[in-house]
Amino acid sequence: MTKGFFVELTTLCMIENEQGAILVQDRQKPDWPGWTFPGGHVEKDESLTTAVIREIKEECGLSIQPTFMGVAEWRNDQNGDRELAGLYYAQVNSEAAARSDRGDAQFWIPKVELTPEKLAGTLGNLLPIFLGNSRERTFYQDNA
């Protein structure tokens, strides 16, 4: 009996500027379209925090000092694998220019306009964790 299974490690980071606007990406990928926060995959020899710093620099051109907010885990509908995401929050100065190297539209929205129904997939369920309004540090969504 095998006790191990494949887990894909990823990160997501809610980034807020000095005006209280949040950086969102309008993802065009068919497996998870819609507004999301920047982030990405964890490389073999890096921590979750190192990965989110690298991904935000690569995707957005921003240097961040992230705060760990929690963990989300779910089963991928497409392949049945388990996914685990480190959830982070970071603030940047207002002069920081956001850009996307993946072709996704990337823009700042006022925090008050960030609502669960505007976010991709089940990301809206994680919004209270990103905002620090939930004591629940882990969220599990069984999509299978």
C-alpha positions in Angstrom: 0.0 0.0 0.0 1.5 3.3 -1.1 1.3 6.1 1.5 2.6 8.9 -0.6 1.0 11.0 -3.3 1.8 13.8 -5.6 1.4 17.4 -4.2 1.9 20.5 -6.3 3.2 23.4 -4.3 2.2 26.9 -5.3 1.9 30.4 -3.9 -0.5 33.4 -4.1 0.1 36.9 -2.9 -2.4 39.7 -2.3 -0.4 42.9 -3.0 -1.7 46.3 -1.8 -0.3 49.7 -2.7 -0.2 52.8 -0.6 -3.6 54.0 -2.0 -5.3 50.8 -0.8 -5.6 49.2 -4.3 -5.0 45.5 -4.8 -3.1 44.0 -7.8 -5.1 41.5 -9.7 -4.4 39.5 -12.8 -7.2 38.6 -15.3 -6.1 35.0 -16.1 -6.9 33.7 -19.5 -6.1 30.0 -18.7 -9.0 27.7 -19.3 -8.4 25.7 -16.1 -8.9 28.7 -13.8 -10.0 31.9 -15.7 -10.8 35.2 -14.0 -9.3 37.6 -11.5 -6.6 36.2 -9.3 -3.6 37.3 -7.3 -0.1 36.8 -8.7 2.0 33.8 -7.6 3.2 30.6 -9.0 4.9 27.3 -8.5 7.5 26.4 -5.9 10.8 25.2 -7.3 12.4 22.0 -6.0 15.0 23.7 -3.7 13.1 26.7 -2.4 10.8 27.5 0.4 7.2 28.9 -0.1 8.4 32.3 0.9 11.4 32.3 -1.4 9.1 31.1 -4.2 6.5 33.9 -3.7 9.2 36.6 -3.7 10.7 35.2 -6.9 7.4 34.7 -8.6 6.2 38.3 -7.9 9.5 39.7 -9.2 9.2 37.5 -12.4 5.6 38.1 -13.0 5.1 41.7 -11.8 8.5 43.3 -11.5 7.8 44.0 -7.9 10.1 43.4 -4.9 8.1 42.4 -1.8 8.5 41.4 1.8 5.6 39.0 2.2 3.6 38.1 5.3 2.4 34.5 5.5 -1.4 34.5 5.9 -2.3 30.8 5.6 -2.5 27.7 3.5 -5.1 26.5 1.0 -5.3 22.9 -0.3 -7.5 21.3 -2.8 -7.8 18.4 -5.3 -7.2 19.4 -8.9 -10.4 18.6 -11.0 -8.3 18.0 -14.1 -5.8 15.4 -12.9 -6.9 14.4 -9.4 -3.6 15.6 -7.8 -3.4 17.5 -4.6 -2.4 21.2 -4.6 -1.1 23.2 -1.7 -0.8 27.0 -1.8 1.0 29.3 0.6 -1.1 32.5 0.9 0.7 35.7 1.4 0.1 39.5 1.7 2.5 42.3 0.8 2.5 46.1 0.6 4.4 48.0 -2.1 4.9 51.7 -2.6 2.7 53.7 -5.0 5.5 54.2 -7.5 5.8 50.5 -8.2 4.7 49.7 -11.8 2.9 46.4 -12.3 3.5 44.4 -15.4 2.8 40.9 -16.4 5.2 38.7 -18.4 2.6 36.0 -19.1 0.2 38.0 -21.2 -2.5 38.2 -18.5 -4.0 41.6 -18.0 -2.8 43.0 -14.7 -4.2 46.0 -13.0 -4.9 47.7 -9.6 -8.4 47.8 -8.2 -9.6 49.6 -5.0 -9.8 47.2 -2.1 -13.5 47.9 -1.6 -14.2 46.5 -5.1 -12.5 43.2 -4.4 -15.4 40.9 -3.7 -15.5 37.1 -3.7 -17.7 36.9 -6.8 -15.2 38.8 -8.9 -12.4 36.3 -8.2 -11.5 33.1 -10.1 -12.8 29.7 -8.9 -12.9 29.3 -5.2 -10.4 32.1 -4.6 -13.3 34.2 -3.2 -13.5 31.7 -0.3 -9.9 32.5 0.7 -10.4 36.3 0.7 -11.0 36.5 4.5 -7.6 34.8 5.0 -5.8 37.2 2.7 -7.5 40.2 4.4 -6.7 38.9 7.9 -10.3 38.6 8.8 -10.3 34.9 9.4 -8.7 32.9 12.2 -9.0 29.9 9.9 -5.5 29.5 8.5 -6.2 26.5 6.3 -8.9 26.1 3.6 -9.6 22.8 2.0 -11.7 22.5 -1.1 -12.4 19.0 -2.4 -13.2 19.6 -6.0 -13.2 15.8 -6.9 
